[in-house]
Amino acid sequence: MATIERFEDIKAWQEARGLTKHIYLLTRSGDFARDFALRDQIRRSTISILSNIAEGFERRGDKEFIQFLYIAKGSCGEVRAQLYIAYDVGYLAEPEWQQLIEQCQRISKMLSGLITYLKNSPLQGEKYR
């Protein structure tokens, strides 16, 4: 894996940023915009994904980073669950819902891969930059 200098270089963070933008655009109009509880929760959940990746990276230790990646992964699952609700109540058409579910799954797999890499790193447990 190439050396990552900034959290902005992490592919999972980039993908989560795109997901967050998509969710914000999606939830700013129509019935979804008026469902304050679901709208606010799904926004918070997507924000949590990229925020935890960034915060964990900035902690500069892989054990803490791994902990924050697990939190981000959990938030990714939370977004998927909320997308099912949005689909079930008619806020999302099937093609858009499927695209968002797949995006969440990609992010989750990226996070799993990064966690595995960090756990198996020969420098495991050491601080970095």
Rosetta constraint file for C-alpha pairs under 8 A:
AtomPair CA 4 CA 9 HARMONIC 6.16 0.50
AtomPair CA 4 CA 10 HARMONIC 6.98 0.50
AtomPair CA 5 CA 9 HARMONIC 7.06 0.50
AtomPair CA 6 CA 10 HARMONIC 7.52 0.50
AtomPair CA 6 CA 57 HARMONIC 7.94 0.50
AtomPair CA 7 CA 13 HARMONIC 7.10 0.50
AtomPair CA 7 CA 53 HARMONIC 7.23 0.50
AtomPair CA 7 CA 54 HARMONIC 5.41 0.50
AtomPair CA 7 CA 57 HARMONIC 6.10 0.50
AtomPair CA 7 CA 58 HARMONIC 7.54 0.50
AtomPair CA 8 CA 13 HARMONIC 6.49 0.50
AtomPair CA 8 CA 14 HARMONIC 6.65 0.50
AtomPair CA 8 CA 54 HARMONIC 7.77 0.50
AtomPair CA 9 CA 13 HARMONIC 7.64 0.50
AtomPair CA 9 CA 14 HARMONIC 7.42 0.50
AtomPair CA 10 CA 14 HARMONIC 6.44 0.50
AtomPair CA 11 CA 15 HARMONIC 6.15 0.50
AtomPair CA 11 CA 110 HARMONIC 7.63 0.50
AtomPair CA 12 CA 16 HARMONIC 6.03 0.50
AtomPair CA 12 CA 107 HARMONIC 5.47 0.50
AtomPair CA 12 CA 110 HARMONIC 5.70 0.50
AtomPair CA 12 CA 111 HARMONIC 6.44 0.50
AtomPair CA 13 CA 17 HARMONIC 6.06 0.50
AtomPair CA 13 CA 49 HARMONIC 7.75 0.50
AtomPair CA 13 CA 50 HARMONIC 5.29 0.50
AtomPair CA 13 CA 53 HARMONIC 6.39 0.50
AtomPair CA 13 CA 54 HARMONIC 7.51 0.50
AtomPair CA 14 CA 18 HARMONIC 6.44 0.50
AtomPair CA 15 CA 19 HARMONIC 6.27 0.50
AtomPair CA 15 CA 103 HARMONIC 7.80 0.50
AtomPair CA 15 CA 107 HARMONIC 6.55 0.50
AtomPair CA 16 CA 20 HARMONIC 6.07 0.50
AtomPair CA 16 CA 46 HARMONIC 7.06 0.50
AtomPair CA 16 CA 49 HARMONIC 6.40 0.50
AtomPair CA 16 CA 50 HARMONIC 5.53 0.50
AtomPair CA 16 CA 107 HARMONIC 6.78 0.50
AtomPair CA 17 CA 21 HARMONIC 6.31 0.50
AtomPair CA 17 CA 50 HARMONIC 6.31 0.50
AtomPair CA 18 CA 22 HARMONIC 6.19 0.50
AtomPair CA 19 CA 23 HARMONIC 6.14 0.50
AtomPair CA 19 CA 46 HARMONIC 7.05 0.50
AtomPair CA 19 CA 100 HARMONIC 7.61 0.50
AtomPair CA 19 CA 103 HARMONIC 7.29 0.50
AtomPair CA 19 CA 104 HARMONIC 7.85 0.50
AtomPair CA 20 CA 24 HARMONIC 6.17 0.50
AtomPair CA 20 CA 43 HARMONIC 7.04 0.50
AtomPair CA 20 CA 46 HARMONIC 5.26 0.50
AtomPair CA 20 CA 47 HARMONIC 6.38 0.50
AtomPair CA 21 CA 25 HARMONIC 6.22 0.50
AtomPair CA 22 CA 26 HARMONIC 6.03 0.50
AtomPair CA 23 CA 27 HARMONIC 6.00 0.50
AtomPair CA 23 CA 42 HARMONIC 7.62 0.50
AtomPair CA 23 CA 43 HARMONIC 6.66 0.50
AtomPair CA 23 CA 46 HARMONIC 7.77 0.50
AtomPair CA 24 CA 28 HARMONIC 6.25 0.50
AtomPair CA 24 CA 43 HARMONIC 6.66 0.50
AtomPair CA 25 CA 29 HARMONIC 7.95 0.50
AtomPair CA 26 CA 32 HARMONIC 7.74 0.50
AtomPair CA 27 CA 32 HARMONIC 5.28 0.50
AtomPair CA 27 CA 33 HARMONIC 5.02 0.50
AtomPair CA 27 CA 39 HARMONIC 6.03 0.50
AtomPair CA 28 CA 32 HARMONIC 7.22 0.50
AtomPair CA 28 CA 33 HARMONIC 4.94 0.50
AtomPair CA 29 CA 33 HARMONIC 4.82 0.50
AtomPair CA 29 CA 34 HARMONIC 7.73 0.50
AtomPair CA 30 CA 34 HARMONIC 6.91 0.50
AtomPair CA 31 CA 35 HARMONIC 6.38 0.50
AtomPair CA 31 CA 91 HARMONIC 6.66 0.50
AtomPair CA 32 CA 36 HARMONIC 7.76 0.50
AtomPair CA 32 CA 38 HARMONIC 7.71 0.50
AtomPair CA 32 CA 39 HARMONIC 6.28 0.50
AtomPair CA 32 CA 86 HARMONIC 7.77 0.50
AtomPair CA 32 CA 91 HARMONIC 5.89 0.50
AtomPair CA 33 CA 39 HARMONIC 6.30 0.50
AtomPair CA 34 CA 39 HARMONIC 7.80 0.50
AtomPair CA 35 CA 39 HARMONIC 5.86 0.50
AtomPair CA 36 CA 40 HARMONIC 5.79 0.50
AtomPair CA 37 CA 41 HARMONIC 6.06 0.50
AtomPair CA 38 CA 42 HARMONIC 6.00 0.50
AtomPair CA 38 CA 82 HARMONIC 7.28 0.50
AtomPair CA 38 CA 86 HARMONIC 7.94 0.50
AtomPair CA 39 CA 43 HARMONIC 6.23 0.50
AtomPair CA 40 CA 44 HARMONIC 6.12 0.50
AtomPair CA 41 CA 45 HARMONIC 6.08 0.50
AtomPair CA 42 CA 46 HARMONIC 6.25 0.50
AtomPair CA 42 CA 78 HARMONIC 7.95 0.50
AtomPair CA 42 CA 79 HARMONIC 5.85 0.50
AtomPair CA 42 CA 82 HARMONIC 6.30 0.50
AtomPair CA 42 CA 83 HARMONIC 7.99 0.50
AtomPair CA 43 CA 47 HARMONIC 6.17 0.50
AtomPair CA 44 CA 48 HARMONIC 6.06 0.50
AtomPair CA 45 CA 49 HARMONIC 6.62 0.50
AtomPair CA 45 CA 75 HARMONIC 5.45 0.50
AtomPair CA 45 CA 76 HARMONIC 7.19 0.50
AtomPair CA 45 CA 78 HARMONIC 6.58 0.50
AtomPair CA 45 CA 79 HARMONIC 5.85 0.50
AtomPair CA 46 CA 50 HARMONIC 7.03 0.50
AtomPair CA 46 CA 75 HARMONIC 6.97 0.50
AtomPair CA 46 CA 76 HARMONIC 7.04 0.50
AtomPair CA 46 CA 79 HARMONIC 6.52 0.50
AtomPair CA 47 CA 51 HARMONIC 5.94 0.50
AtomPair CA 48 CA 52 HARMONIC 5.80 0.50
AtomPair CA 48 CA 72 HARMONIC 6.33 0.50
AtomPair CA 48 CA 75 HARMONIC 6.24 0.50
AtomPair CA 49 CA 53 HARMONIC 6.46 0.50
AtomPair CA 49 CA 71 HARMONIC 7.62 0.50
AtomPair CA 49 CA 72 HARMONIC 4.28 0.50
AtomPair CA 49 CA 73 HARMONIC 6.99 0.50
AtomPair CA 49 CA 75 HARMONIC 5.71 0.50
AtomPair CA 49 CA 76 HARMONIC 6.28 0.50
AtomPair CA 50 CA 54 HARMONIC 6.22 0.50
AtomPair CA 50 CA 72 HARMONIC 7.08 0.50
AtomPair CA 51 CA 55 HARMONIC 5.99 0.50
AtomPair CA 51 CA 72 HARMONIC 7.89 0.50
AtomPair CA 52 CA 56 HARMONIC 5.80 0.50
AtomPair CA 52 CA 68 HARMONIC 5.36 0.50
AtomPair CA 52 CA 69 HARMONIC 6.56 0.50
AtomPair CA 52 CA 71 HARMONIC 6.75 0.50
AtomPair CA 52 CA 72 HARMONIC 5.46 0.50
AtomPair CA 53 CA 57 HARMONIC 6.16 0.50
AtomPair CA 53 CA 65 HARMONIC 7.61 0.50
AtomPair CA 53 CA 68 HARMONIC 6.31 0.50
AtomPair CA 53 CA 69 HARMONIC 5.78 0.50
AtomPair CA 53 CA 72 HARMONIC 6.40 0.50
AtomPair CA 54 CA 58 HARMONIC 6.20 0.50
AtomPair CA 55 CA 59 HARMONIC 6.38 0.50
AtomPair CA 55 CA 65 HARMONIC 7.88 0.50
AtomPair CA 55 CA 68 HARMONIC 7.27 0.50
AtomPair CA 56 CA 60 HARMONIC 7.44 0.50
AtomPair CA 56 CA 64 HARMONIC 6.07 0.50
AtomPair CA 56 CA 65 HARMONIC 4.10 0.50
AtomPair CA 56 CA 66 HARMONIC 7.29 0.50
AtomPair CA 56 CA 67 HARMONIC 7.44 0.50
AtomPair CA 56 CA 68 HARMONIC 4.98 0.50
AtomPair CA 56 CA 69 HARMONIC 6.92 0.50
AtomPair CA 57 CA 61 HARMONIC 7.58 0.50
AtomPair CA 57 CA 62 HARMONIC 7.94 0.50
AtomPair CA 57 CA 65 HARMONIC 5.49 0.50
AtomPair CA 59 CA 64 HARMONIC 6.68 0.50
AtomPair CA 59 CA 65 HARMONIC 6.74 0.50
AtomPair CA 60 CA 64 HARMONIC 7.84 0.50
AtomPair CA 60 CA 65 HARMONIC 7.34 0.50
AtomPair CA 60 CA 127 HARMONIC 5.69 0.50
AtomPair CA 60 CA 128 HARMONIC 5.39 0.50
AtomPair CA 60 CA 129 HARMONIC 6.39 0.50
AtomPair CA 61 CA 65 HARMONIC 6.09 0.50
AtomPair CA 61 CA 125 HARMONIC 6.99 0.50
AtomPair CA 61 CA 126 HARMONIC 6.22 0.50
AtomPair CA 61 CA 127 HARMONIC 4.32 0.50
AtomPair CA 61 CA 128 HARMONIC 5.98 0.50
AtomPair CA 62 CA 66 HARMONIC 5.92 0.50
AtomPair CA 62 CA 118 HARMONIC 6.52 0.50
AtomPair CA 62 CA 124 HARMONIC 6.57 0.50
AtomPair CA 62 CA 125 HARMONIC 6.03 0.50
AtomPair CA 62 CA 126 HARMONIC 6.80 0.50
AtomPair CA 62 CA 127 HARMONIC 6.72 0.50
AtomPair CA 62 CA 128 HARMONIC 7.76 0.50
AtomPair CA 63 CA 67 HARMONIC 6.42 0.50
AtomPair CA 63 CA 124 HARMONIC 7.58 0.50
AtomPair CA 63 CA 125 HARMONIC 5.93 0.50
AtomPair CA 64 CA 68 HARMONIC 6.31 0.50
AtomPair CA 65 CA 69 HARMONIC 6.12 0.50
AtomPair CA 66 CA 70 HARMONIC 6.28 0.50
AtomPair CA 66 CA 115 HARMONIC 5.76 0.50
AtomPair CA 66 CA 118 HARMONIC 7.19 0.50
AtomPair CA 66 CA 119 HARMONIC 7.89 0.50
AtomPair CA 67 CA 71 HARMONIC 6.54 0.50
AtomPair CA 68 CA 72 HARMONIC 6.20 0.50
AtomPair CA 69 CA 73 HARMONIC 6.07 0.50
AtomPair CA 69 CA 111 HARMONIC 6.38 0.50
AtomPair CA 69 CA 115 HARMONIC 6.92 0.50
AtomPair CA 70 CA 74 HARMONIC 6.17 0.50
AtomPair CA 70 CA 111 HARMONIC 7.78 0.50
AtomPair CA 70 CA 115 HARMONIC 7.89 0.50
AtomPair CA 71 CA 75 HARMONIC 6.25 0.50
AtomPair CA 72 CA 76 HARMONIC 6.22 0.50
AtomPair CA 72 CA 111 HARMONIC 7.88 0.50
AtomPair CA 73 CA 77 HARMONIC 6.49 0.50
AtomPair CA 73 CA 107 HARMONIC 7.94 0.50
AtomPair CA 73 CA 108 HARMONIC 5.58 0.50
AtomPair CA 73 CA 111 HARMONIC 6.43 0.50
AtomPair CA 73 CA 112 HARMONIC 7.77 0.50
AtomPair CA 74 CA 78 HARMONIC 6.29 0.50
AtomPair CA 75 CA 79 HARMONIC 6.25 0.50
AtomPair CA 76 CA 80 HARMONIC 6.44 0.50
AtomPair CA 76 CA 104 HARMONIC 6.02 0.50
AtomPair CA 76 CA 105 HARMONIC 7.94 0.50
AtomPair CA 76 CA 107 HARMONIC 7.41 0.50
AtomPair CA 76 CA 108 HARMONIC 6.42 0.50
AtomPair CA 77 CA 81 HARMONIC 6.31 0.50
AtomPair CA 77 CA 104 HARMONIC 7.54 0.50
AtomPair CA 77 CA 108 HARMONIC 7.82 0.50
AtomPair CA 78 CA 82 HARMONIC 6.29 0.50
AtomPair CA 79 CA 83 HARMONIC 6.10 0.50
AtomPair CA 79 CA 104 HARMONIC 7.50 0.50
AtomPair CA 80 CA 84 HARMONIC 6.44 0.50
AtomPair CA 80 CA 101 HARMONIC 5.98 0.50
AtomPair CA 80 CA 104 HARMONIC 6.56 0.50
AtomPair CA 81 CA 85 HARMONIC 6.69 0.50
AtomPair CA 82 CA 86 HARMONIC 6.27 0.50
AtomPair CA 83 CA 87 HARMONIC 6.06 0.50
AtomPair CA 83 CA 97 HARMONIC 6.84 0.50
AtomPair CA 83 CA 100 HARMONIC 7.76 0.50
AtomPair CA 83 CA 101 HARMONIC 7.26 0.50
AtomPair CA 84 CA 88 HARMONIC 5.96 0.50
AtomPair CA 84 CA 97 HARMONIC 7.93 0.50
AtomPair CA 85 CA 89 HARMONIC 6.22 0.50
AtomPair CA 86 CA 90 HARMONIC 6.28 0.50
AtomPair CA 86 CA 91 HARMONIC 5.09 0.50
AtomPair CA 86 CA 92 HARMONIC 6.03 0.50
AtomPair CA 87 CA 91 HARMONIC 5.68 0.50
AtomPair CA 87 CA 92 HARMONIC 4.82 0.50
AtomPair CA 87 CA 93 HARMONIC 6.76 0.50
AtomPair CA 87 CA 94 HARMONIC 7.20 0.50
AtomPair CA 87 CA 97 HARMONIC 6.47 0.50
AtomPair CA 92 CA 96 HARMONIC 6.41 0.50
AtomPair CA 92 CA 97 HARMONIC 5.75 0.50
AtomPair CA 93 CA 97 HARMONIC 6.09 0.50
AtomPair CA 94 CA 98 HARMONIC 5.95 0.50
AtomPair CA 95 CA 99 HARMONIC 6.21 0.50
AtomPair CA 96 CA 100 HARMONIC 6.23 0.50
AtomPair CA 97 CA 101 HARMONIC 6.13 0.50
AtomPair CA 98 CA 102 HARMONIC 6.11 0.50
AtomPair CA 99 CA 103 HARMONIC 6.18 0.50
AtomPair CA 100 CA 104 HARMONIC 6.23 0.50
AtomPair CA 101 CA 105 HARMONIC 6.25 0.50
AtomPair CA 102 CA 106 HARMONIC 6.16 0.50
AtomPair CA 103 CA 107 HARMONIC 6.29 0.50
AtomPair CA 104 CA 108 HARMONIC 6.14 0.50
AtomPair CA 105 CA 109 HARMONIC 6.17 0.50
AtomPair CA 106 CA 110 HARMONIC 6.17 0.50
AtomPair CA 107 CA 111 HARMONIC 6.17 0.50
AtomPair CA 108 CA 112 HARMONIC 6.17 0.50
AtomPair CA 109 CA 113 HARMONIC 6.12 0.50
AtomPair CA 110 CA 114 HARMONIC 6.21 0.50
AtomPair CA 111 CA 115 HARMONIC 6.10 0.50
AtomPair CA 112 CA 116 HARMONIC 6.13 0.50
AtomPair CA 113 CA 117 HARMONIC 6.11 0.50
AtomPair CA 114 CA 118 HARMONIC 6.14 0.50
AtomPair CA 115 CA 119 HARMONIC 6.08 0.50
AtomPair CA 116 CA 120 HARMONIC 6.17 0.50
AtomPair CA 117 CA 121 HARMONIC 5.98 0.50
AtomPair CA 118 CA 124 HARMONIC 6.53 0.50
AtomPair CA 119 CA 124 HARMONIC 6.24 0.50
AtomPair CA 120 CA 124 HARMONIC 6.88 0.50
